[in-house]
Structure formats: structure tokens, C-alpha cells
Amino acid sequence: MRNFLKGVGIFIGVLVAFAIIGWFAAGNEFFMFKFFAPKTEQVRRETFEQSKAYNQGMIQELQNMQFQYEQADSAHKTALGSIILHRAADYDETKLPADLASFIQKLKNEKNKSKY
């Protein structure tokens, strides 16, 4: 009987040891994900923002908005100007064509003048 209880105790001990090892492995995976996920996502975002498709799409969208701005009446130009500036705020202006960059700069100057 004593050997049987000893065997059950060893079996329970092994189960508890596996449970603890599993818990640490899962916890370690969670903490590794928590640490590396933001860094991985930042790299993915930077890669996307440097892609040809993103840059061409942004320029095309801003040019379409510029065309809509020029076709709009004066009542709508203020709203469209704000939308265009908001859309272009995080974009590197050195990547814009010269005419589009000057248009964005003109909108910024008009917005600054209207503040005062």
C-alpha cells in the first residue's frame, strides 16, 4: 500500500510540474508577444509607408482632392482645405510633386492667416 501511495504522489507531482511548466511557457509567450508585437507592427507600418503603392496612392488621392478643391465654390473650399490638410499632415512633403507641395503650402498659409 505504501508503494502505491508513493506512486500516486509521484504521478501527482509530475502532473503539477507539467502544469507549472505549461503555465510558464504560456506566460512567457504572452510576455514575449507583449514586448515584441508593438515593435513588429511599427516595422510593418514603416515598410508600408515606404512602399511605392502607398506613395502613389497618397499622391493620387491628394491630386484628386486638389481638383475637387479647385472646382468647389467658396463655401466648400474651407471644408475641403481642412480635409486636405488633415490627410496630408502625416505625409512627407518632400515626396510630393512640386505643384502639389505648393498647393498644400498655400492651404497652410491660408489657414494660418485665418487664425489671426
Backbone hydrogen bonds, N-H to C=O, Kabsch-Sander energy under -0.5 kcal/mol:
donor,donor_aa,acceptor,acceptor_aa,energy
5,L,1,M,-2.2
6,K,2,R,-2.0
7,G,3,N,-2.4
8,V,4,F,-2.3
9,G,5,L,-2.5
10,I,6,K,-2.2
11,F,7,G,-2.4
12,I,8,V,-2.6
13,G,9,G,-2.4
14,V,10,I,-2.6
15,L,11,F,-2.3
16,V,12,I,-2.6
17,A,13,G,-2.4
18,F,14,V,-2.6
19,A,15,L,-2.3
20,I,16,V,-2.4
21,I,17,A,-2.6
22,G,18,F,-2.7
23,W,19,A,-2.3
24,F,20,I,-2.5
25,A,21,I,-2.4
26,A,22,G,-2.5
27,G,23,W,-2.7
28,N,24,F,-2.8
29,E,25,A,-2.2
30,F,26,A,-2.3
31,F,27,G,-2.6
32,M,28,N,-2.6
33,F,29,E,-2.5
34,K,30,F,-2.7
35,F,31,F,-1.7
36,F,32,M,-3.0
37,A,33,F,-2.7
39,K,35,F,-0.5
40,T,36,F,-2.6
41,E,37,A,-2.6
42,Q,38,P,-2.0
43,V,39,K,-1.9
44,R,40,T,-2.2
45,R,41,E,-2.4
46,E,42,Q,-2.5
47,T,43,V,-2.4
48,F,44,R,-2.3
49,E,45,R,-2.7
50,Q,46,E,-1.1
51,S,48,F,-1.4
55,N,51,S,-2.0
56,Q,52,K,-2.7
57,G,53,A,-2.4
58,M,54,Y,-2.6
59,I,55,N,-2.3
60,Q,56,Q,-2.5
61,E,57,G,-2.5
62,L,58,M,-2.6
63,Q,59,I,-2.4
64,N,60,Q,-2.3
65,M,61,E,-2.2
66,Q,62,L,-2.2
67,F,63,Q,-2.3
68,Q,64,N,-2.3
69,Y,65,M,-2.4
70,E,66,Q,-2.4
71,Q,67,F,-1.6
72,A,68,Q,-1.2
76,H,73,D,-1.0
77,K,73,D,-1.4
78,T,74,S,-0.8
80,L,76,H,-2.6
81,G,77,K,-2.7
82,S,78,T,-1.9
83,I,79,A,-2.1
84,I,80,L,-2.7
85,L,81,G,-2.5
86,H,82,S,-2.2
87,R,83,I,-2.4
88,A,84,I,-2.2
89,A,85,L,-0.8
89,A,86,H,-0.5
91,Y,88,A,-1.1
93,E,91,Y,-0.6
95,K,92,D,-1.6
96,L,93,E,-1.2
101,A,97,P,-2.6
102,S,98,A,-2.3
103,F,99,D,-1.7
104,I,100,L,-2.4
105,Q,101,A,-2.3
106,K,102,S,-2.2
107,L,103,F,-2.2
108,K,104,I,-2.2
109,N,105,Q,-2.4
110,E,106,K,-2.5
111,K,107,L,-2.3
112,N,108,K,-2.4
113,K,109,N,-2.3
114,S,110,E,-1.9
115,K,111,K,-0.9
116,Y,112,N,-0.8
116,Y,113,K,-0.5
